[in-house]
Amino acid sequence: MKQTLLAYAPCLTTSQILGLSQKAKAEDIQTLYLQEIAVSRLPKEERSGMLASLPFAGLMSEQLSYMLGRAMALECSHFTFALPAGYVRDGRFEELEQLLFSLKKKARLILVPTIVLAGLSQDCLKQIISLCLKLELHNLCLGTGTALDEVTQAHGETALDLYDKAGIANTTLEIACSTPDCAPFTTHRICLSQIDQ
């Protein structure tokens, strides 16, 4: 199974950051997502992914645009961010489409929108995934890996079905959960909020 690793501990030491990078290499982890300050402490050749802020905190368009610029300046290959929950829950899909289109236009790296699932209906999930696939944003993450935002079997099946219908490899779909059973053919995102000293 393919894996990515996301660490959002607030203050990682340089040795912890380097340790995560070594773990990613040793375990053949595709992408290591870190916050901006942590990414900047890695040697350029070891930088892969940056997260916009906390994985469950949706930023507004100006903030996301700025963080995307920082990820590109740091020469990351991937940039992950939570879709703004207000847009999603209120069904403001036109605004969401404009935001994603704007980010895609600026991006010189792979965008990985994270869909926060807490309180989200299956219909809404389908609409969001369909919108992202329409914009050719094939790299998505379901859930944030927190206890309040677990990926269920139904979530996984909905996403896999939409990827299958669109003829897109489901290995570009990341599932943030402690056990990858809900979608065994996708990429499993391991989320760490606390790193052992």
LINHUFEN-V994213 format. One line per field, one symbol per residue. ss: DSSP state (h for helix, s for strand, l for the rest). phi: phi as a letter, one per 20 degrees, with the letter a starting at -180 (. if undefined). psi: psi as a letter, one per 20 degrees, with the letter a starting at -180 (. if undefined). A space follows every 10 residues. Layout:
ss = ???
phi = ???
psi = ???
This chain:
ss = llssssslll lllhhhhhhh hhhhhhllll lssslhhhhh lllhhhllss slllllllll hhhhhhhhhh hhhllllsss ssllhhhhhl llhhhhhhhh hhhhhhllls ssssslllll lhhhhhhhhh hhhhllllls ssllllhhhl llhhhhhhhh hhhhhhlllh hhsssslllh hhhlllssss sslllll
phi = .fccccccff cefgffffff ffffffelff cdecfgffgf eeggfdeccc dfaffdefee gfffffffgf fffemfeccd bffggffffe meffffffff fffffefdbe ecfdefegme ffffggfffg ffffemeeec cendmefecf eegfgffgff fffffemdff feeedebfce ffbfdeeeee dddcdff
psi = pqqrpppkph nprhhgghgh ghggghjlpg poprrghggi iqqgiipgqq qgbqijoprr gggggghggg hhhjlqhqoq qppohggghj kmhggggggh ggghhhpkap pnppopipjp qhgggggggg gghhjknioq pprjjrhilq prgggghggh ghgghikppi iippooqhpj hhmijappop ppippq.
